[in-house]
Amino acid sequence: MSRQPGLPPFWHQLNSFFAFPFQPQPLAYALLLALSSLLFKLIFFLPAPLAIVLLQIGILLAASRYGFKVTALGSRGVLRAADFPHQLEDEWVNLPWKLFAILFMQVVIVGFCARVSLGFAQLALFVLSFLLPASIIILVLSGSFFSAMHPGQILETVRIIGKPYLLLCLFLFLLSGGSQIAMTLLLPMFSGLILLPLMNFAMIYFSWVMASLLGYVMYQHHEAFGIDLLPAGSRDSGWSDTRSATQTAQQMLDEEIAQRMQGGDMAAALSLAYEEQRTRPEELAAQRRYHRLLLLMPDKSASLLDHGRRFIALLLRQGQTSEALKVFKTCRDKDAGFVLDDAAQTLCLARAEWRNGDALATLAMIKSFDKRFRGHASIPQAYELAARALVQGLDRKDMARSILAALQARYPDSEATQEVRWLLREQPDG
């Protein structure tokens, strides 16, 4: 777990999450959306049930888009609706459709499991429901449906949040039923058309509370997720500002660099970032800032690759394997020949690729491993990983047998040799 130091855990901020939809801007928008459900009377050329359904879809889409906005900006430290920037509006327009696709795929998976047994379907539903918050976080981070469905990325997200993920799921589960509970309390008190906007307001309110909660959890772990904070941050937002002096200095530096960049002085911005990372070699925020600035400068490819090796090593030392792999791929995009000079780091990234389910990338990462790191103690483990990727990922048992032959010749008593032998235990020659 890598929670941002100085930020209180999310269960200490529950009042803030419940209060968020009552801020002037979201409250006005929620009332507008809720009352718009009465417009079905104006769509006189359609049957009333059809008009209501169409309006409800539109309301659900609009509320969901705003919810993604709340989560995305909350993850960047903007925790007050009045501070929401308008220029980022397009980033989450399509996310509700992708979330719908994720939910549809989960229904398909549960349905397939139900063909095996009811108990298996119930287990699948529990697991998928448990992992859904992680999928939504990935969806907000990447905007990609496929990334949000990737088991390796989902499990990495759960790992980053750590044990509090269980509590997060519990709160989200309780909130998801909040609108139904609210309607149960309101039904005896109201009747007629007013029930429709009341039902919509309850749905919108609890969905935005959940969005605010998710955004804060992402904000807690923004460094591990690689999220850039926006200058508005949490200052003067009504939230507890428990930033340390170091965090405050870092945000001030971010703002100064942003001002230099907006003024077109990229050299000065890079100089500030370079000096900060030079004097703070073990600080992720400083290294991350410098890395991102180098990416913006096509003429700094050599500096990017040199810094990339040091940055990857730091990320791996601090347990940020997922981000280290992203940095490696960024450097590889700049130079197809980019490799690491450390055997343990290379093997660690190769294992991360395998956990992500990419057998080809795993093999590419450890290509010529024994030649690049002659005599290194991890060569048997690299052989084993290559054999596993070939057998379980590509169904190339023939190629794996040659790896087993090399292991038996060079490392006959190695545990890796035994593992590869076990992988091929049922595969006769020829």
PEZI-V247252 format. One line per field, one symbol per residue. ss: DSSP state (a for helix, b for strand, c for the rest). A space follows every 10 residues. Layout:
ss: ???
//
This chain:
ss: ccccccccca aacaaaaaaa cccaaaaaaa aaaaaaaaaa aacccccaaa aaaaaaaaaa aaaaaaaaaa aaaaaccccc aaacccccaa aaccaaaaaa aaaaaaaaaa aaaacccaaa aaaaaaaaaa aaaaaaaaaa aaccaaaacc aaaaaaaaaa accaaaaaaa aaaaaacaaa aaaaaaaccc cccaaaaaaa aaaaaaaaaa aaaaaaaaaa caaaaccccc cccccccccc ccccaaaaaa aaaaaaaaaa aacccaaaaa aaaaaaaaac cccaaaaaaa aaaaaccaaa aaaaaaaaaa aaaaaaaccc aaaaaaaaaa aaaacccccc ccaaaaaaaa aaaaacccaa aaaaacccaa aaccccccaa aaaaaaaaaa aaacccaaaa aaaaaaaaaa ccccaaaaaa aaaccccccc
//
